[in-house]
Amino acid sequence: MSYLFPTYSRWEVEPESAEGSILIDKDGKRYLDFTSGIGVCNLGHRPPAVQEAISTQLNKFWHVSNLFIQEQQEIAAKHLSQAAGMDLVFFANSGAEANEAAIKLARKATGRQKIITFHQSFHGRTFATMAATGQEKIKEGYGSMLETFKYIPFNDFSALKGEMDEKTAAVMLEIVQGEGGIHIGTQEFLKKTEQLCKEYGALLIIDEIQTGIGRTGKAFAFQHFNLDPDIVTSAKGLGSGLPIGAVIGKKKLEKTFGPGSHGSTFGGNPISISAAIATMETIFQEEFLKDVQEKSVYLSNKLTELLEPIPAVKEIRQLGMMIGIETDVNLPSLLKELREKGLLALPAGENVLRMLPPLTATATEINEAAETLKSTLLEYSKSAV
């Protein structure tokens, strides 16, 4: 028997060790890990610089509480603020906590309650972030949600314009709907959304929990579209596997989050902060991000070449190192077969295979993943190629 609540449909893989893009299970089997811990291990497993930073901090102190001045928090906040082109940071422990704080911040700053989000979105599993999520399956069985969220189709500006009013505190969106199936916002929709928020005095919240920290080839995905958000949230890739989340905001919001307005016992934990600093000092380097962009193009070309001719493949959607492959085959069976062949991938949305490779993945590893996908999808295809 297990003493764990069965909240996860666990795979048959039990990890023993991991390094870079490679995971070894307890039986010694090798896997190419193109899940990155669901977009967390952007530098691969156990990056040396991060491991060294964690080890150094472990020998200083682990926790003192946020009543104390902690220089490392200031360093981490400066990295985030400068990378996002913003001003202030609040540290939490997860993406859901960061989004929860962003919702509170927007409502308090504007004095309004209504927040517009989108179908197929995912913002977390606390009550506020669950209510913000535009997927009914996330909310089933939990009773009444917060009533101040309104949901509209993604990339539909007419629907947004029809819902926006003077009671709207914020529009909250993902640049790429990761859990929803790798749906990417269009330039026109995103820029018009930003302008509409300004017209109505609403805040633009961009959820970069999965897309941030280099995942798309920029420090943050909104930078591909020349956007100017009021609040950005970050988490997954920020700590290379250590639990941390962050809300990044503009200077005008400083008074809203004054003493006693919000808090977190473990937010900005010294160990997680040390991991975040080492992670950002690597990823936010111009040369590193350029390399990610080049790998993204290489990966896109490889997938197009090998997968597009396969009848089972309906569409390939990609921004940076976020890939969604829409298929017409049974996705759980396909993912299991890939695991048997040594490739770890993820589901997303309806019948979308999602890959989130480490940003450090090599061309050889990309080729291996693409060839494994090709051979497996050919087996599952309804007609021979």
C-alpha positions in Angstrom: 0.0 0.0 0.0 1.0 3.6 -0.4 0.7 6.2 2.3 0.4 9.0 -0.3 -2.9 10.4 -1.5 -3.3 9.2 -5.1 -3.4 12.7 -6.6 -1.0 11.8 -9.4 -1.2 9.1 -12.0 2.4 8.1 -11.5 4.5 6.5 -14.2 6.3 3.2 -13.9 9.7 5.0 -13.6 11.5 5.4 -10.3 14.5 7.7 -10.6 17.8 6.8 -9.0 20.0 9.6 -10.4 20.1 12.3 -13.0 22.5 14.7 -14.6 22.1 17.1 -17.5 19.4 15.7 -19.9 19.8 12.1 -18.7 17.8 10.3 -15.9 18.7 6.8 -14.7 16.0 4.7 -13.0 16.5 2.3 -10.1 16.9 -0.6 -12.6 19.8 1.2 -14.4 17.7 2.2 -17.4 18.7 5.4 -19.2 16.1 8.0 -20.2 16.4 11.2 -22.3 14.4 13.6 -20.1 12.6 16.1 -22.3 10.2 17.0 -19.5 12.7 19.0 -17.4 10.6 18.3 -14.3 7.7 20.0 -16.2 9.8 23.0 -17.2 11.7 23.3 -13.9 15.2 22.0 -14.7 16.0 24.5 -17.5 19.7 23.9 -17.0 19.2 20.1 -16.8 19.5 18.0 -13.7 22.0 19.1 -11.1 23.8 22.0 -12.9 27.2 22.4 -11.3 27.0 26.1 -10.6 23.6 25.8 -8.9 24.8 22.8 -6.9 27.8 24.7 -5.7 25.7 27.7 -4.7 23.3 25.5 -2.7 26.2 23.7 -1.0 27.7 27.1 0.0 24.5 28.4 1.5 23.8 25.1 3.3 27.0 25.8 5.3 25.8 29.3 6.3 22.1 29.1 7.3 18.9 27.5 6.0 16.2 29.8 7.4 15.9 32.9 9.5 12.5 34.4 8.4 11.7 37.5 6.4 12.1 39.7 9.5 15.8 39.8 8.7 17.6 41.7 6.0 18.9 39.1 3.5 21.3 40.4 0.9 20.8 37.4 -1.3 17.1 38.2 -1.7 18.1 41.7 -2.9 20.5 40.2 -5.4 17.9 37.7 -6.7 15.2 40.4 -6.9 17.6 42.7 -8.9 18.3 40.0 -11.4 14.6 39.3 -11.9 13.6 43.0 -12.1 16.3 43.9 -14.5 15.6 40.9 -16.7 11.9 41.7 -16.8 12.4 45.5 -17.2 10.4 46.0 -13.9 11.1 47.2 -10.4 10.0 45.1 -7.4 9.7 41.4 -6.4 7.8 39.4 -3.8 9.2 35.9 -3.3 6.9 32.9 -2.7 7.4 29.1 -2.9 5.6 28.1 -6.0 3.8 29.2 -9.2 0.4 28.9 -7.6 1.5 31.1 -4.7 3.0 33.7 -7.0 -0.2 33.8 -9.0 -2.3 34.0 -5.8 -0.2 37.0 -4.7 -0.6 38.6 -8.2 -4.4 38.3 -8.0 -4.4 39.9 -4.5 -2.0 42.7 -5.7 -4.2 43.5 -8.7 -7.4 43.7 -6.8 -6.0 45.8 -4.0 -4.1 48.2 -6.3 -7.1 48.9 -8.5 -9.9 48.6 -5.9 -11.7 46.3 -8.4 -12.5 42.6 -8.3 -13.2 41.3 -11.8 -10.3 39.5 -13.5 -10.5 38.2 -17.1 -8.7 35.0 -17.9 -8.9 32.6 -20.8 -10.3 29.2 -21.8 -7.6 26.4 -21.6 -5.5 28.5 -19.2 -3.9 27.1 -16.1 -2.8 29.3 -13.2 -2.6 26.9 -10.2 -4.6 24.8 -7.7 -5.2 27.1 -4.8 -8.8 28.4 -4.6 -8.1 31.7 -6.3 -5.7 30.3 -8.9 -8.1 27.4 -9.6 -10.9 29.9 -10.1 -8.6 31.8 -12.5 -8.0 28.7 -14.5 -10.1 28.3 -17.6 -10.5 24.5 -17.4 -13.5 23.0 -15.8 -11.8 19.7 -15.1 -9.5 21.5 -12.6 -12.5 22.7 -10.5 -14.7 19.6 -10.5 -15.9 18.6 -7.0 -14.8 21.7 -5.1 -18.0 23.6 -5.0 -18.4 27.3 -5.7 -15.5 29.2 -7.1 -14.6 32.9 -6.6 -17.2 34.6 -8.7 -15.1 37.5 -10.0 -13.3 35.7 -12.8 -14.6 35.8 -16.3 -13.4 33.5 -19.1 -13.1 34.1 -22.8 -11.5 32.4 -25.8 -7.8 32.8 -26.1 -6.6 35.0 -29.0 -10.2 36.4 -29.4 -9.9 40.2 -29.0 -13.5 40.8 -29.9 -14.5 38.6 -26.9 -12.1 40.4 -24.7 -13.3 43.9 -25.8 -16.9 42.8 -25.1 -16.0 41.6 -21.5 -13.8 44.5 -20.5 -15.3 47.3 -18.4 -14.5 49.8 -15.6 -14.9 47.0 -13.0 -12.1 45.0 -14.5 -9.0 44.9 -12.2 -6.8 42.9 -14.5 -6.4 40.6 -17.5 -4.4 37.6 -16.7 -2.8 35.5 -19.4 -0.1 33.1 -20.5 2.0 33.9 -23.6 2.0 30.2 -24.2 -0.8 28.1 -22.6 1.5 25.3 -21.5 -0.9 23.0 -19.6 -3.7 23.9 -22.1 -1.9 22.4 -25.1 0.9 24.8 -26.2 -1.4 27.5 -27.6 0.6 30.6 -28.5 -0.7 34.2 -28.2 -0.6 36.2 -31.5 1.2 39.5 -31.7 -1.9 41.4 -32.6 -4.0 39.9 -29.8 -1.4 40.5 -27.2 -0.6 44.1 -28.1 -4.3 45.0 -28.4 -4.9 43.4 -25.0 -2.1 45.5 -23.5 -3.6 48.7 -25.0 -7.1 47.8 -23.8 -5.9 47.3 -20.3 -4.4 50.8 -20.4 -7.6 52.3 -21.7 -9.6 50.9 -18.9 -7.1 51.3 -16.1 -6.8 47.5 -15.7 -3.6 45.8 -14.9 -2.0 43.3 -17.3 -0.8 40.2 -15.5 1.4 37.8 -17.4 1.8 34.3 -16.0 5.3 33.2 -16.9 5.4 30.3 -14.5 6.3 27.9 -17.3 7.4 30.2 -20.1 9.9 32.3 -18.1 13.6 32.0 -17.2 14.8 31.4 -20.7 12.3 28.7 -21.7 11.4 30.4 -25.0 14.8 31.9 -25.8 14.2 35.2 -24.0 14.4 35.9 -20.3 10.6 36.1 -20.4 8.2 35.1 -23.2 6.4 38.5 -23.3 9.6 40.0 -24.6 9.1 38.3 -27.9 6.0 40.5 -28.4 7.4 43.8 -27.0 4.8 43.9 -24.2 4.8 46.1 -21.2 3.0 44.2 -18.4 2.2 45.5 -14.9 2.8 42.2 -13.1 4.7 39.1 -14.1 4.8 35.8 -12.2 7.7 33.3 -12.3 8.5 30.0 -10.7 9.3 26.7 -12.4 12.6 27.4 -14.0 13.7 30.0 -11.4 15.3 27.6 -8.9 16.5 24.7 -11.0 14.4 22.3 -8.9 14.4 24.2 -5.6 10.9 25.5 -4.6 10.6 29.2 -5.3 8.1 31.5 -7.0 8.1 35.3 -7.6 5.8 38.2 -8.4 7.6 40.9 -10.3 5.8 44.3 -10.5 6.1 47.9 -11.4 7.1 50.7 -9.0 3.6 52.1 -8.9 2.4 49.0 -7.0 4.9 49.5 -4.2 2.5 51.0 -1.7 -0.1 48.3 -2.3 2.1 45.6 -0.9 3.3 47.5 2.2 4.1 46.0 5.6 1.5 43.4 6.7 -0.3 43.3 3.3 1.0 39.9 2.3 3.6 37.4 3.4 5.1 33.9 3.3 7.0 32.1 6.0 9.2 30.2 3.6 9.1 32.7 0.7 12.6 33.7 -0.3 14.2 30.8 1.6 18.0 31.2 1.5 18.6 27.8 -0.1 16.1 28.4 -2.9 17.4 32.0 -3.4 21.0 30.8 -3.8 19.8 28.3 -6.4 17.8 31.1 -8.2 20.8 33.5 -8.3 23.1 30.8 -9.8 20.4 29.8 -12.3 19.7 33.4 -13.4 23.4 34.3 -13.6 23.7 31.5 -16.2 20.4 31.8 -18.2 20.2 35.6 -18.4 23.5 35.8 -20.2 23.1 37.1 -23.8 25.2 34.3 -25.3 23.2 31.6 -23.4 19.8 32.9 -24.6 21.2 33.2 -28.2 22.2 29.6 -28.0 18.7 28.6 -26.8 17.2 30.5 -29.8 19.6 28.6 -32.2 18.7 25.3 -30.6 15.0 26.1 -30.9 15.4 26.7 -34.7 17.3 23.5 -35.0 14.7 21.5 -33.1 11.9 23.1 -35.1 13.5 22.2 -38.4 14.2 18.6 -37.2 10.6 18.1 -36.0 9.2 19.5 -39.2 11.4 17.3 -41.3 10.8 14.1 -39.5 7.2 14.4 -38.1 5.1 16.5 -40.4 4.9 13.8 -43.1 3.4 11.3 -40.5 -0.4 11.1 -40.8 -0.8 10.8 -37.0 0.7 14.3 -36.5 -1.9 17.0 -36.9 0.0 20.1 -35.9 3.3 21.1 -34.4 3.3 24.3 -32.2 6.5 25.7 -30.8 7.9 28.8 -29.1 11.5 28.4 -28.1 12.0 25.1 -26.2 8.2 24.7 -25.6 6.8 22.2 -28.1 3.3 20.8 -28.6 2.7 18.0 -31.1 -1.0 17.4 -31.7 -1.8 13.9 -32.7 -4.8 11.7 -33.4 -3.5 8.7 -31.4 -4.1 7.6 -27.8 -1.8 9.9 -25.9 -1.3 7.9 -22.7 -0.3 4.8 -24.8 2.0 6.9 -26.9 3.8 8.4 -23.9 4.2 5.0 -22.3 5.7 3.6 -25.5 8.1 6.6 -25.6 9.2 5.9 -22.0 9.8 2.3 -23.0 12.1 3.6 -25.7 13.9 5.8 -23.3 12.3 9.2 -24.0 10.3 11.2 -21.4 7.6 13.6 -22.6 4.4 15.0 -21.3 0.7 15.4 -22.1 -1.0 18.8 -22.5 -4.5 19.8 -23.3 -6.4 17.5 -25.6 -4.2 14.9 -27.3 -1.1 17.1 -27.4 2.3 15.6 -26.7 4.4 18.3 -24.9 8.2 18.5 -24.8 10.1 20.8 -22.5 13.8 19.9 -23.2 16.5 21.3 -20.9 17.8 24.5 -22.4 21.2 22.8 -22.3 20.2 19.8 -24.5 22.8 19.0 -27.2 22.2 18.6 -30.9 22.8 14.9 -30.4 20.1 14.7 -27.8 17.7 16.6 -29.9 18.3 14.3 -32.8 17.8 11.3 -30.6 14.5 12.6 -29.3 13.3 13.5 -32.8 14.2 10.1 -34.2 12.5 8.3 -31.3 9.4 10.4 -31.8 9.4 9.6 -35.5 9.7 5.8 -35.2 7.1 5.7 -32.4 4.6 7.9 -34.2 5.0 5.9 -37.4 4.0 2.8 -35.5 0.9 4.6 -34.2 0.0 6.2 -37.5 -3.2 5.0 -39.1 -1.6 4.6 -42.5 1.9 3.7 -43.7 4.2 6.4 -44.9 
